[in-house]
Amino acid sequence: MTQPAKQESQKSVRDAAATSKESKGFTAEERAAMRERAQELKAEARANKDKAAGESDVLAKIAEMPEPERTMAMRLHEIIKASAPALSPKTWYGMPAYARNGKVVCFFQSAQKFQTRYATLGFTDEARLDEGAMWPASFALKELTATQEAAIAALVQKAVS
């Protein structure tokens, strides 16, 4: 056997051994989340070219939500768009989110999606909400009143300032 043929033979044996091992890695839920994130990254590339595509994806995710979260998410979408028009709507881990320069600033997390007792409006480290040594980065939402809507609008404006 010539030297290159021997190397090729060893390589194919190594490849076969690597593929025959059973993976004990990610759970089905984790794999589903990764597939969804991969789809989002593709959508993000598309959204960077066309902001309307990102908004369409967000509106589709909102439409999938059960009531009363659908109404709450839609109202948050309107508040965020009005308060910070520079933010681009996009989906992030299957949730409506709003980004600046491709980086998520805030997001809405459905209670139903994660089987929690309340929905959440969250802010990432991209949000400029810093206040001293400690500040809130997420807020539990059970309903939206005019007072809460005004507070959210102020938070979103501060987050992008």
Rosetta blueprint (number, residue, H / E / L):
1 M L
2 T L
3 Q H
4 P H
5 A H
6 K H
7 Q H
8 E H
9 S H
10 Q H
11 K H
12 S H
13 V H
14 R H
15 D H
16 A H
17 A H
18 A H
19 T H
20 S H
21 K L
22 E L
23 S L
24 K L
25 G L
26 F L
27 T L
28 A H
29 E H
30 E H
31 R H
32 A H
33 A H
34 M H
35 R H
36 E H
37 R H
38 A H
39 Q H
40 E H
41 L H
42 K H
43 A H
44 E H
45 A H
46 R H
47 A H
48 N H
49 K H
50 D L
51 K H
52 A H
53 A H
54 G H
55 E H
56 S H
57 D H
58 V H
59 L H
60 A H
61 K H
62 I H
63 A H
64 E H
65 M L
66 P L
67 E L
68 P L
69 E H
70 R H
71 T H
72 M H
73 A H
74 M H
75 R H
76 L H
77 H H
78 E H
79 I H
80 I H
81 K H
82 A H
83 S H
84 A L
85 P L
86 A L
87 L L
88 S E
89 P E
90 K E
91 T E
92 W E
93 Y L
94 G L
95 M E
96 P E
97 A E
98 Y E
99 A E
100 R E
101 N L
102 G L
103 K E
104 V E
105 V E
106 C E
107 F E
108 F E
109 Q E
110 S L
111 A H
112 Q H
113 K H
114 F H
115 Q L
116 T L
117 R L
118 Y L
119 A E
120 T E
121 L E
122 G E
123 F E
124 T L
125 D L
126 E L
127 A L
128 R L
129 L L
130 D L
131 E L
132 G L
133 A L
134 M L
135 W L
136 P L
137 A L
138 S E
139 F E
140 A E
141 L E
142 K L
143 E L
144 L L
145 T L
146 A H
147 T H
148 Q H
149 E H
150 A H
151 A H
152 I H
153 A H
154 A H
155 L H
156 V H
157 Q H
158 K H
159 A H
160 V H
161 S L
